[in-house]
Amino acid sequence: MSSDKVAFEIGLVGPSGVGKTSLISAVFLSGQDMLAGSGVTVVADDEPTAGLMADHAHALAGVVQRGQFVSESLQANEAVVDFRLRLDPGLPDSGIALHLKDYPGGWLDPKMRRDSTKVKEAWEPLKDFMLRSSVLLVPVEAPPLMEAVTPRQNRAVPLMLRLHDAMQVLRMWARGRAAASDSPALVVFVPVKCETYVRRQTDGHHVRGADRSAELYERFRTTYADCIKAVRTEAPHVDMLYLPIDTLGCVDRTYVTWPPDPDTGVRCESHFRVVNDGKRDIRGVDDLLIALCRTLAEARQKAEQEHEWALTEQHRSVQSYANRDRGLVGNFFRAADSVVSGWIGQSELIRLTEPNGPFPLLRWLRSVGLSQSARDQQAADQVGRERLQALKALHNLQSVIDGLAKSEYSDRVRRL
């Protein structure tokens, strides 16, 4: 992946078996559907991610074809796995990269890190990644919240969800965000496997039961109250959302079992039947993409404000803040604005995109085969047109992000 690409890091905080990979897969697939026809799409940004998305889809299809689905039947990751997605405007190696890391959820447990040098060494760079992320996603497994009845089951729920461990990561992250309170910061609590609890007005030919979305929200609020309080106390400016997702949409919970577990006493094992011919029907990810685009748009707005301040102070170099997420996003788009709006003529465009031009963040143009300055090429007009086309594609990406950022959330979303 090119170092000139704008990269947006997104942290994941969740226990083993919660469905972090399924959530990433849902973002990948739902993003493609949501952006269809816009000139922008979501793509795998490297071959390993493309392979992981394909493997997960094949494994899921195999499980669904059996007519029943047990969430534990999808194998959990045993090492850190990098997922690199990209909002692609139609140009090679350009756009905005979304970088996520999946990992064994047991690593959240400090006892595991204490007892294993290998886990401890792997945890440190993973923790650093999460702490510098502008966005944290906290997957929440819905069935344990909703199905626990007996005292023993209720006692096991905080252990299954690794509430204490998740709160420690959230607190550390929030303290870092408080030190940079003018930077975008978002926490999204994402209840998953919600198909049985969040009902829709129409569900095709499958008749489903009563809507329990209000009950799910109240149980979440009670269970995660300390986590929410920790973030709010450390960093009052952080945005927090509750955003339940149907990661499959083609299953319905039939029953749960509570087999013994050496770590938590009992564990919640959910059994689902496959409905609607096994056709995946992801719901809620549109809201997640809107939330991400709002964060990107906020980053761009912050960059514009900082740019104006820098000009006032005669600091014309953008490099002083190019390494921060809002600086990257803002300067990346500013060049497109200037050209497409007609503020910069072709001669000035050519000057800006020369190897020694004054805008370092336009180096990405040279990474997509436009490396030579116009004066070194025989067809200067053609080069200018190619560069203008590239910037128009980037401008369209900006427009799509801004449009999504202005979209309203569905009634699933709650602000915390």
ABEGO torsion letter per residue (X at the ends): XBAABBBBBBBBBBBBGAGAAAAAAAAAAAAAAAABGAGBBBBBABAAAAAAAAAAAAAAAAAAAAGBBBAAABBBBABBBBBBBBBBAGBBGBEBBBBBBBBBAAAABAAAAAABAAAAAAAAAAAAAAAABABBBBBBBAAAAAABABAAAAAAAAAAAGAAAAAAAAAAAAAAAAABAABBBBBBBBBBGAAAABBBABAEABBBBBBAAAAAAAAAAAAAAAAAAAAAAABAABBBBBBBBBAAGABBBABBBBBBBAAAGBBBBBBBBBBGGGBBBBBGAAAAAAAAAAAAAAAAAAAAAAAAAAAAAGBABAAAAAABAAAAAAAAAAAAAAAAAGABBAAAAAAAABAABABAAAAAAAAAGAABBAAABABAAAAAAAAAAAAAAAAAAAAAAAAAAABBBBAABBBX
